[in-house]
Amino acid sequence: MGIPDLVGLKLQDALQILEKSDLCTTPRIVRYFPPASKGLKQGYNLEERVIRQRIVEDGQIELVVSSFRHCPLDFESYKPVHEEEG
């Protein structure tokens, strides 16, 4: 079995997939903080997602993760507006 594609997944989901796979390695997690993330409070409506993965020395997998604002969809605000024909 090859290495699963984890890019775009939430960190916890990616770790679960790796745990269930046949890979016998502990991933190295590297956190990336872009300049635009200054002032974001960790844990405040943020989720970590995998933005890069690669194999490093000794076959260990490295996951680069970054925090993204998590905004649940408000379906009321996305209702289509149709004009009545008449």
Backbone as ProteinMPNN parsed JSONL, in Angstrom:
{"seq_chain_A": "MGIPDLVGLKLQDALQILEKSDLCTTPRIVRYFPPASKGLKQGYNLEERVIRQRIVEDGQIELVVSSFRHCPLDFESYKPVHEEEG", "coords_chain_A": {"N_chain_A": [[0.848, -1.191, 0.0], [0.523, 2.207, -0.819], [1.522, 5.553, 0.15], [-1.0, 7.427, 1.63], [-2.839, 10.209, 0.25], [-2.88, 13.091, 1.988], [-3.203, 15.78, 1.958], [-5.004, 18.706, 2.56], [-6.738, 17.608, 4.357], [-8.183, 17.614, 7.687], [-6.02, 17.799, 10.49], [-6.375, 15.847, 12.557], [-7.958, 13.942, 11.229], [-6.188, 13.123, 9.238], [-4.156, 11.975, 10.789], [-5.542, 9.795, 11.85], [-6.011, 8.288, 9.537], [-3.378, 7.646, 8.836], [-2.724, 6.078, 11.026], [-4.359, 3.862, 10.647], [-3.319, 2.853, 8.334], [-0.785, 0.818, 6.681], [1.638, 1.861, 7.293], [4.451, 2.037, 9.304], [5.307, 4.204, 10.947], [5.909, 7.147, 12.85], [4.411, 10.208, 12.316], [6.058, 13.286, 11.51], [5.219, 16.397, 12.635], [4.918, 19.591, 11.403], [4.337, 22.89, 12.081], [3.026, 25.575, 10.28], [3.058, 29.029, 10.116], [1.741, 31.55, 8.469], [2.447, 35.01, 7.564], [-0.01, 36.392, 7.592], [-1.406, 35.208, 9.602], [-0.877, 36.322, 12.014], [-2.002, 37.38, 15.131], [-4.155, 35.683, 15.177], [-5.839, 33.657, 17.401], [-4.849, 30.663, 18.775], [-6.859, 27.794, 18.761], [-9.236, 29.177, 18.781], [-11.96, 28.912, 17.153], [-10.57, 27.747, 15.059], [-9.077, 25.44, 12.76], [-6.703, 22.887, 12.187], [-5.118, 22.046, 9.203], [-3.686, 19.795, 6.819], [-1.201, 20.96, 4.749], [0.933, 20.22, 3.266], [2.792, 17.335, 2.422], [5.475, 15.044, 2.835], [8.138, 12.677, 2.327], [10.706, 12.167, 4.565], [14.034, 11.778, 5.982], [14.92, 8.394, 6.766], [12.495, 7.332, 5.966], [10.401, 8.537, 7.249], [7.293, 10.267, 7.523], [6.514, 13.603, 6.838], [4.323, 16.061, 7.918], [3.107, 19.106, 7.04], [1.333, 21.566, 8.598], [-1.271, 24.007, 8.816], [-3.146, 26.634, 10.36], [-6.59, 27.311, 9.926], [-9.382, 29.471, 9.666], [-12.408, 28.367, 10.933], [-15.498, 28.385, 9.681], [-18.636, 27.624, 10.166], [-21.185, 26.689, 7.88], [-23.929, 28.749, 7.326], [-26.89, 27.935, 6.548], [-29.239, 29.321, 6.168], [-28.5, 31.815, 5.224], [-27.675, 31.229, 2.697], [-29.752, 30.593, 1.064], [-31.332, 30.297, -2.071], [-32.474, 33.07, -3.92], [-35.351, 33.75, -5.567], [-36.927, 35.557, -8.067], [-40.301, 36.339, -8.401], [-42.173, 35.378, -11.18], [-44.196, 37.278, -13.324]], "CA_chain_A": [[0.0, 0.0, 0.0], [1.284, 3.438, -0.906], [1.243, 6.595, 1.135], [-2.253, 8.105, 1.285], [-2.798, 11.651, 0.037], [-3.475, 13.695, 3.173], [-3.263, 17.234, 1.782], [-6.346, 19.27, 2.631], [-7.498, 17.007, 5.446], [-7.95, 18.082, 9.043], [-4.889, 17.065, 11.052], [-6.826, 14.656, 13.283], [-8.393, 12.948, 10.245], [-4.972, 12.615, 8.588], [-3.477, 11.093, 11.736], [-6.321, 8.556, 11.932], [-5.76, 7.528, 8.307], [-2.034, 7.082, 8.942], [-2.755, 5.028, 12.047], [-5.021, 2.69, 10.072], [-2.569, 2.367, 7.172], [0.277, -0.142, 6.978], [2.89, 2.561, 7.558], [4.898, 1.852, 10.693], [6.12, 5.374, 11.259], [5.245, 8.247, 13.528], [4.607, 11.39, 11.472], [6.644, 14.509, 12.046], [4.273, 17.481, 12.368], [5.529, 20.918, 11.352], [3.277, 23.909, 11.998], [3.377, 26.736, 9.451], [2.301, 30.225, 10.469], [1.988, 32.614, 7.495], [2.355, 36.349, 8.162], [-1.406, 36.811, 7.764], [-1.994, 34.557, 10.772], [-0.565, 37.047, 13.243], [-3.189, 37.845, 15.82], [-5.132, 34.612, 15.313], [-5.662, 32.941, 18.655], [-4.945, 29.222, 18.607], [-7.99, 27.169, 19.408], [-10.434, 30.006, 18.686], [-12.662, 28.673, 15.892], [-9.568, 27.412, 14.052], [-8.796, 24.023, 12.577], [-5.43, 22.649, 11.506], [-5.225, 21.196, 8.015], [-2.425, 19.43, 6.181], [-0.989, 21.729, 3.519], [2.02, 19.593, 2.512], [3.317, 16.096, 2.994], [6.633, 14.525, 2.122], [8.921, 11.661, 3.022], [12.017, 12.691, 4.976], [15.005, 10.72, 6.291], [14.471, 7.142, 7.374], [11.147, 6.996, 5.544], [9.391, 9.186, 8.09], [6.448, 11.197, 6.786], [6.407, 14.929, 7.449], [3.081, 16.757, 7.604], [3.12, 20.537, 7.329], [-0.045, 21.957, 8.861], [-1.523, 25.425, 9.058], [-4.46, 26.882, 10.953], [-7.568, 28.005, 9.1], [-10.612, 29.828, 10.369], [-13.515, 27.444, 10.655], [-16.774, 29.105, 9.672], [-19.715, 26.718, 9.769], [-22.13, 27.269, 6.932], [-25.247, 29.159, 7.808], [-27.689, 27.639, 5.366], [-30.273, 30.342, 6.002], [-27.976, 32.942, 4.445], [-27.339, 30.775, 1.357], [-30.946, 30.194, 0.33], [-31.458, 31.008, -3.342], [-33.554, 34.068, -3.986], [-35.973, 33.721, -6.891], [-37.94, 36.577, -8.288], [-41.534, 35.763, -8.912], [-42.501, 35.798, -12.539], [-45.573, 37.689, -13.38]], "C_chain_A": [[0.884, 1.24, 0.0], [0.905, 4.41, 0.194], [-0.03, 7.316, 0.727], [-2.044, 9.606, 1.107], [-3.57, 12.316, 1.177], [-3.665, 15.202, 3.046], [-4.718, 17.691, 1.749], [-7.175, 18.719, 3.781], [-7.217, 17.715, 6.77], [-6.848, 17.211, 9.639], [-5.337, 15.786, 11.748], [-7.286, 13.551, 12.327], [-7.183, 12.312, 9.564], [-4.241, 11.642, 9.504], [-4.212, 9.764, 11.883], [-6.086, 7.674, 10.711], [-4.381, 6.885, 8.366], [-1.992, 5.933, 9.941], [-3.35, 3.745, 11.495], [-4.256, 2.101, 8.891], [-1.462, 1.405, 7.631], [1.613, 0.531, 7.286], [3.245, 2.436, 9.038], [5.812, 3.006, 11.08], [5.277, 6.411, 11.97], [5.476, 9.503, 12.697], [5.278, 12.531, 12.236], [5.694, 15.639, 11.655], [4.994, 18.813, 12.478], [4.403, 21.923, 11.184], [3.804, 25.136, 11.255], [2.46, 27.887, 9.833], [2.615, 31.324, 9.456], [1.86, 33.979, 8.164], [0.921, 36.797, 8.425], [-2.044, 36.21, 9.013], [-1.66, 35.264, 12.082], [-1.855, 37.569, 13.86], [-4.277, 36.805, 15.926], [-4.836, 33.861, 16.605], [-5.845, 31.452, 18.402], [-6.141, 28.692, 19.376], [-9.279, 27.964, 19.304], [-11.034, 29.861, 17.306], [-11.684, 28.405, 14.744], [-9.458, 25.9, 13.946], [-7.485, 23.892, 11.824], [-5.666, 21.678, 10.359], [-3.842, 20.941, 7.44], [-2.302, 20.221, 4.885], [0.151, 21.16, 2.673], [2.402, 18.298, 3.21], [4.506, 15.659, 2.163], [7.319, 13.472, 2.983], [10.289, 12.272, 3.315], [12.903, 11.504, 5.365], [14.366, 9.539, 7.025], [13.023, 6.796, 7.045], [10.047, 7.607, 6.389], [8.593, 10.175, 7.24], [6.352, 12.506, 7.569], [5.11, 15.569, 6.97], [3.233, 18.213, 8.006], [1.666, 20.962, 7.461], [-0.123, 23.455, 9.124], [-2.934, 25.567, 9.613], [-5.326, 27.694, 10.002], [-8.762, 28.348, 9.962], [-11.703, 28.867, 9.957], [-14.812, 28.223, 10.788], [-17.852, 28.139, 9.227], [-20.689, 27.421, 8.836], [-23.442, 27.601, 7.622], [-26.17, 29.024, 6.603], [-28.801, 28.658, 5.14], [-29.774, 31.479, 5.114], [-27.646, 32.539, 3.003], [-28.549, 30.304, 0.568], [-31.029, 30.981, -0.974], [-32.667, 31.946, -3.308], [-34.079, 34.055, -5.426], [-37.007, 34.835, -6.978], [-39.182, 35.915, -8.87], [-41.798, 36.293, -10.305], [-43.944, 36.266, -12.578], [-45.804, 38.766, -14.276]], "O_chain_A": [[1.871, 1.311, 0.731], [0.072, 4.115, 1.052], [-0.136, 7.776, -0.41], [-1.171, 10.199, 1.742], [-4.777, 12.119, 1.311], [-4.231, 15.831, 3.94], [-5.546, 17.146, 1.019], [-8.201, 19.296, 4.141], [-6.167, 18.33, 6.954], [-6.753, 16.023, 9.328], [-4.729, 14.735, 11.543], [-7.041, 12.37, 12.574], [-7.157, 11.101, 9.34], [-3.76, 10.602, 9.052], [-3.578, 8.719, 12.024], [-5.973, 6.454, 10.834], [-4.218, 5.722, 7.995], [-1.303, 4.936, 9.724], [-2.895, 2.653, 11.838], [-4.519, 0.967, 8.49], [-1.247, 1.216, 8.828], [2.611, -0.152, 7.515], [2.418, 2.704, 9.91], [6.954, 2.797, 11.49], [4.078, 6.536, 11.719], [6.623, 9.835, 12.398], [5.082, 12.705, 13.439], [5.397, 15.819, 10.474], [5.599, 19.127, 13.503], [3.607, 21.82, 10.251], [4.876, 25.659, 11.56], [1.239, 27.738, 9.869], [3.655, 31.973, 9.568], [1.233, 34.095, 9.217], [0.67, 37.515, 9.393], [-3.111, 36.655, 9.437], [-2.115, 34.844, 13.146], [-2.697, 38.137, 13.165], [-5.235, 36.994, 16.677], [-3.693, 33.477, 16.858], [-6.874, 31.028, 17.876], [-6.396, 29.1, 20.509], [-10.331, 27.466, 19.706], [-10.671, 30.595, 16.386], [-11.937, 28.787, 13.601], [-9.709, 25.173, 14.907], [-7.188, 24.686, 10.931], [-6.314, 20.642, 10.512], [-2.942, 21.772, 7.562], [-3.184, 20.165, 4.028], [0.331, 21.549, 1.519], [2.337, 18.191, 4.435], [4.548, 15.869, 0.951], [7.109, 13.391, 4.194], [10.941, 12.822, 2.428], [12.551, 10.354, 5.102], [13.411, 9.687, 7.788], [12.391, 6.037, 7.78], [8.882, 7.232, 6.258], [9.14, 10.833, 6.356], [6.14, 12.517, 8.781], [4.832, 15.614, 5.772], [3.463, 18.52, 9.176], [0.863, 20.748, 6.553], [0.832, 24.076, 9.591], [-3.801, 24.729, 9.367], [-4.86, 28.635, 9.36], [-9.113, 27.605, 10.878], [-11.893, 28.59, 8.773], [-15.176, 28.665, 11.878], [-17.975, 27.857, 8.035], [-20.975, 28.608, 8.995], [-23.976, 26.813, 8.402], [-26.216, 29.904, 5.744], [-29.253, 28.828, 4.008], [-30.544, 32.043, 4.337], [-27.366, 33.404, 2.173], [-28.398, 29.683, -0.484], [-30.82, 32.194, -0.983], [-33.716, 31.637, -2.744], [-33.338, 34.317, -6.374], [-37.836, 35.021, -6.088], [-39.094, 35.037, -9.729], [-41.667, 37.487, -10.576], [-44.809, 35.688, -11.919], [-46.941, 39.216, -14.42]]}, "name": "protein", "num_of_chains": 1, "seq": "MGIPDLVGLKLQDALQILEKSDLCTTPRIVRYFPPASKGLKQGYNLEERVIRQRIVEDGQIELVVSSFRHCPLDFESYKPVHEEEG"}
